[in-house]
Amino acid sequence: MTLDFIKISAQKTPLGLIVTLHGWGANAEDVASLLPHVNLHDYEFLLPNAPYPYPYSDNGRAWYDLRDDKMYEGLVASRQLLIDWLQSLPTTTGIPLSKTILTGFSQGGAMTLDVGLNLPLAGLAVMSGYLHPQVSTIEKRQFPPTLIMHGTQDQIVPLSAAIKSQQVAQSLGVPVEYHQFDAGHEINLAMLKVLRNFIIKLTNPEKR
């Protein structure tokens, strides 16, 4: 398996690299449509498509299966594929992992926590995500700053999943910034504003 992706270059030498993982049934183009609202033109973006087809539409992709009879099928392969790809990015982009922020929505948010806590990244951002079961068993060490955002009206991934993610991450020693929004299972403009500020603080300390 390989990861194909959309690349959106910075307008000048990039301050950092932002990788965004889409949710179950979405694709990289869906993510790309949101980027004008993030307003981070000094950063390079890579938007990978998940490796598996989505079972309910031709255009959607999946990081692993979420159907009851196949729950988490494909996760192990996707995890390794994503780790290997992320570790190759400093060579292909010229941007070190220490200036790379991994972000994700829903299933992509779960992958962000799973993979991102195992790599020396600049930061992680999880929108409407959740924890994979084995994340709580990660050995304690220095972890990247992590932003967790969730809608209080989310009917797909309940708010309790975000609260659990926050609690487990903090118990591991992860520096967590947590925000709730009056929203459903979505990425809204308020979330994108918080995300923008989080990224700028990580990669441009003089603007703190």
PyMOL commands that set and color helices and strands:
alter all, ss='L'
color gray80, all
select helices_A, chain A and resi 28-32+35-38+68-70+75-93+97-99+107-116+133-137+159-172+189-203+205-207
alter helices_A, ss='H'
color red, helices_A
select strands_A, chain A and resi 5-8+17-21+44-48+52-53+61-62+100-105+123-127+146-151+176-181
alter strands_A, ss='S'
color yellow, strands_A
deselect
rebuild
show_as cartoon
